[in-house]
Amino acid sequence: MALFLGIDGGGTGTHALLGDGEGRILARAVAGPSNPTKVGIESAKKELLRVVHTALRRVSKGGKRGEPRHAVGWPRERRQEPLLAAVCAGVAGVDRAAVSRPLLVWLRRAVPARRHLLVTDMAITLHAALGTAAGMIVESGTGSFAYARTLRGETLRAGGWGATFDDPGSGYDLGRKAIMAGLRDFDGRGEDTVLTSRICQALEISNITQIVMKKLSPQQVAALFPLVLAAAHEGDRVARRLCSQAAFDLAEMALAVGRRLGQRGPVAVVCAGGIFRSSPALRRRFARDVHQRMPSARVRLLQREPVEGALAMARELA
């Protein structure tokens, strides 16, 4: 039985799907973050290997009750053959050769398969959204980016340069700005906002100024975005302004890519990531901002998981 593995490695977590050649998904697995530019290449390898082993173990033990068991071990006489027909890993941060080359060498050695493909998380999300068709995705999760494919198969991008310098409209961006708003509220430099007290409650601190002593990771900062969405929904003016700015910033990335697409007629713009999924209001504002300047855009929400795009690409390798 031919087995195919798709991996989605991001800054928040790593997901894997193991499937067969008939389109069935045999196992799912989750591990910790594996973006090498954020957690380091050795930590990324550890989580990637963990998710692979977990998926293989789950298949060998069978699925849920009532589902058939699938033996993944080769017979003794075929043990020299690779276990997997193909593996595709879409990992954030591997768009730099200094990262992708050693990671691909390691992947080929650590995960036995006939064929290996290492691409960015942007590539597998685009494939999950559009297959091989032209169009673009705009993602807002821990980070943010716009990524597109032209009618000639060329790829384009905007954003996604990391939390330190970029990632506008992302969960990290919203969380960081919410903290800034809380500190300005405390100082009297900004408007009153419920974000001040809610951040304190979420982080178990008694005063918003204590946040400067906490060594928050980008993931912890991004985890504050639900507070912003909830406050905006309740009418907090500061939170609503932050969400409107996030939608505008994300639309700017879509428009930057759209200008370079050179595509006549309707352009598919697929929204991906936790921010878009969590906030229909932000998604509507984003669509409105995009339509105002790119009337041909057809905005919709991604209906598949990015890891499904990785599994599909693994199957196409064969």
C-alpha positions in Angstrom: 0.0 0.0 0.0 1.5 3.4 -1.1 1.6 5.9 1.8 1.9 9.6 1.4 2.7 12.1 4.1 1.9 15.9 4.2 3.3 18.2 6.9 2.4 21.7 7.8 5.1 23.2 10.0 4.4 26.6 11.5 5.3 29.0 14.3 2.4 27.8 16.5 2.4 24.0 15.8 3.1 21.2 13.3 0.4 19.1 11.7 0.7 16.0 9.6 -1.7 13.9 7.5 -0.9 10.4 6.4 -2.9 9.1 3.5 -3.0 6.4 0.8 -3.1 6.6 -3.0 -6.9 6.4 -3.1 -7.5 9.7 -1.3 -8.1 8.3 2.1 -6.7 9.9 5.3 -5.3 7.2 7.5 -3.9 9.3 10.4 -3.5 12.8 11.8 -0.8 14.0 14.2 0.2 17.3 15.9 3.4 18.5 17.5 5.0 21.7 18.6 6.1 24.7 16.5 8.7 24.0 13.8 9.4 27.3 12.1 13.3 27.1 12.2 13.7 30.9 12.1 11.7 31.2 15.3 12.6 28.0 17.3 15.9 27.1 15.7 16.7 24.4 13.2 17.4 21.7 15.8 14.1 22.3 17.6 12.3 22.3 14.3 13.8 18.9 13.3 12.7 17.5 16.7 9.1 18.5 16.2 9.0 17.5 12.5 10.3 14.0 13.4 7.9 13.8 16.3 4.9 14.5 14.1 6.1 11.9 11.5 6.6 9.2 14.1 3.2 9.9 15.8 1.4 9.7 12.4 3.1 6.4 11.6 2.4 4.9 15.0 -1.3 5.8 14.8 -1.7 4.1 11.4 0.1 1.0 12.5 -2.3 0.7 15.5 -5.4 1.4 13.5 -7.8 4.3 13.5 -10.9 4.9 15.5 -13.0 2.1 16.8 -14.6 0.3 13.9 -12.1 1.6 11.3 -9.7 -0.9 9.6 -6.1 -1.3 10.8 -3.4 -0.5 8.3 0.0 -2.2 8.8 2.7 0.2 7.8 5.8 -2.1 8.3 7.2 -3.7 5.2 7.6 -7.5 5.1 11.1 -8.7 6.2 12.2 -9.2 2.5 11.3 -5.6 1.7 12.8 -3.7 4.7 15.3 -1.9 2.5 12.6 -0.1 0.6 11.3 3.3 1.8 8.3 3.2 4.0 6.6 6.2 2.3 6.0 6.8 -1.4 6.4 10.6 -0.9 6.6 13.2 1.8 5.9 16.9 1.3 6.7 19.3 4.2 5.5 22.9 4.0 7.5 24.7 6.7 7.4 28.4 7.6 10.8 30.1 7.2 12.3 27.8 4.6 12.2 30.4 1.8 15.8 31.1 2.6 18.4 28.7 1.0 20.5 28.8 4.2 17.6 27.2 6.0 16.0 25.1 3.3 19.1 23.3 2.1 20.3 21.7 5.4 16.7 21.0 6.4 16.0 19.1 3.1 19.2 17.1 3.5 18.1 16.2 7.0 14.6 15.3 5.9 15.8 12.9 3.2 18.0 11.2 5.8 15.5 11.2 8.7 12.3 10.3 6.9 12.6 7.3 4.6 10.6 8.0 1.4 11.1 7.6 -2.3 10.5 11.3 -2.9 10.9 14.3 -0.7 9.6 17.9 -1.2 10.3 20.8 1.1 8.4 24.0 0.4 7.1 27.0 2.4 3.9 27.0 4.4 2.7 29.6 1.8 3.0 27.0 -1.0 0.9 24.3 0.7 -1.8 26.8 1.8 -2.0 28.1 -1.8 -2.4 24.5 -3.0 -5.1 23.8 -0.4 -7.0 26.8 -1.5 -6.6 26.7 -5.3 -4.8 23.5 -6.3 -2.8 24.5 -9.4 -5.1 27.3 -10.5 -4.1 31.0 -10.5 -5.1 33.3 -7.7 -3.9 34.3 -4.2 -4.2 33.5 -0.6 -3.9 36.1 2.2 -3.0 34.5 5.6 -3.4 36.0 9.0 -2.3 33.7 11.9 0.6 34.1 14.2 2.2 35.9 11.2 0.8 37.2 7.9 1.5 37.2 4.2 0.0 37.2 0.7 1.0 34.6 -1.8 -0.1 34.1 -5.4 0.3 32.1 -8.5 0.0 33.7 -12.0 -1.6 32.1 -15.0 2.0 31.1 -16.1 2.7 29.4 -12.9 5.0 32.0 -11.4 4.6 32.8 -7.7 4.4 36.2 -6.0 4.4 37.3 -2.4 4.0 40.3 -0.1 4.6 40.4 3.6 5.6 37.4 5.8 8.9 38.9 6.7 8.6 38.1 10.4 7.2 39.6 13.6 10.3 41.8 14.2 9.9 43.9 11.1 6.6 43.0 9.4 3.6 40.6 9.7 0.9 43.4 9.6 -2.6 42.3 10.5 -1.4 39.1 12.2 -2.2 37.7 15.6 1.1 38.9 16.8 0.5 42.4 15.4 -2.9 42.6 17.1 -1.6 41.3 20.4 1.4 43.7 20.4 -0.8 46.7 19.5 -3.3 45.7 22.2 -0.5 45.8 24.8 0.6 49.2 23.5 -2.9 50.5 23.8 -3.1 49.2 27.4 0.2 51.0 28.3 -1.0 54.2 26.7 -4.2 53.9 28.5 -2.3 53.6 31.8 -0.1 56.6 31.0 -3.1 58.8 29.9 -1.6 59.1 26.4 -4.4 57.1 24.9 -8.1 56.3 25.2 -9.6 54.2 27.9 -10.0 50.6 26.8 -11.1 47.4 28.4 -8.0 45.8 26.8 -5.9 47.1 29.7 -7.7 45.0 32.4 -8.3 42.0 30.2 -4.7 41.7 29.3 -3.8 41.9 33.0 -6.3 39.1 33.7 -5.1 36.9 30.9 -1.5 37.2 31.9 -2.2 37.1 35.6 -0.6 40.4 36.4 -2.0 43.1 38.7 -0.8 46.1 36.6 -0.4 46.5 32.9 3.2 48.0 33.4 4.3 44.6 34.8 4.1 43.2 31.3 7.5 44.8 30.4 9.1 42.3 32.8 7.5 39.3 31.2 9.4 37.5 28.5 6.6 36.8 26.1 7.1 34.7 23.1 5.6 35.8 19.7 3.1 32.9 20.3 2.1 34.3 23.7 1.6 37.8 22.2 -0.4 36.4 19.3 -2.6 34.5 21.8 -4.0 37.8 23.0 -5.8 38.5 19.7 -9.1 36.9 20.9 -9.3 39.6 23.6 -9.1 42.2 20.9 -11.8 40.5 18.8 -14.1 40.1 21.8 -13.6 43.7 22.9 -14.2 45.0 19.3 -17.4 42.9 19.2 -18.6 44.6 22.4 -18.0 48.0 21.0 -14.6 49.0 22.5 -13.4 51.8 20.3 -9.7 51.1 20.6 -10.2 47.4 19.8 -12.5 48.2 16.9 -9.8 50.6 15.5 -7.1 47.9 15.8 -9.3 45.4 13.9 -10.0 47.9 11.2 -6.3 48.7 10.8 -5.5 44.9 10.7 -8.1 44.4 7.9 -6.6 47.4 6.0 -3.1 46.2 6.3 -4.0 42.7 5.1 -5.9 44.3 2.2 -2.7 46.3 1.3 -0.8 43.0 0.9 -3.5 41.5 -1.3 -3.5 44.6 -3.5 0.3 44.7 -3.7 0.3 41.1 -5.1 -2.8 41.8 -7.2 -1.1 44.6 -9.1 1.6 42.2 -10.2 -0.6 39.3 -11.1 -1.6 40.9 -14.4 -4.7 38.8 -14.5 -7.8 39.9 -16.4 -11.2 38.8 -15.1 -12.1 37.5 -11.7 -9.2 36.9 -9.2 -9.6 34.4 -6.4 -8.6 35.8 -3.1 -8.7 33.2 -0.4 -8.5 34.1 3.3 -6.6 31.7 5.5 -5.5 31.6 9.1 -6.9 31.9 12.6 -7.7 35.6 12.5 -9.9 35.4 9.4 -11.6 32.3 10.8 -12.3 33.8 14.2 -13.6 37.2 13.0 -16.3 37.4 10.3 -16.4 41.2 10.9 -12.7 41.6 10.2 -13.1 39.4 7.1 -15.9 41.5 5.8 -13.9 44.7 6.3 -11.0 43.1 4.5 -13.2 42.1 1.6 -14.6 45.6 1.4 -11.2 47.2 1.4 -10.0 44.9 -1.3 -13.1 45.3 -3.5 -12.8 49.1 -3.4 -9.5 49.0 -5.3 -9.7 45.6 -7.0 -13.3 45.0 -8.1 -12.4 41.8 -9.9 -11.5 40.1 -6.5 -13.6 37.2 -5.4 -12.9 36.9 -1.7 -13.8 33.7 0.2 -12.6 31.8 3.3 -10.3 28.8 3.0 -12.3 25.6 3.4 -9.4 23.2 3.8 -6.5 22.8 6.1 -3.1 23.8 4.7 -1.8 20.4 5.7 -4.3 19.0 3.1 -2.4 20.9 0.5 0.8 19.3 1.6 -0.7 15.8 1.4 -2.0 16.6 -2.1 1.4 17.8 -3.2 3.0 14.6 -1.8 0.6 12.5 -3.8 1.4 14.5 -6.9 5.1 13.8 -6.5 4.4 10.1 -7.3 
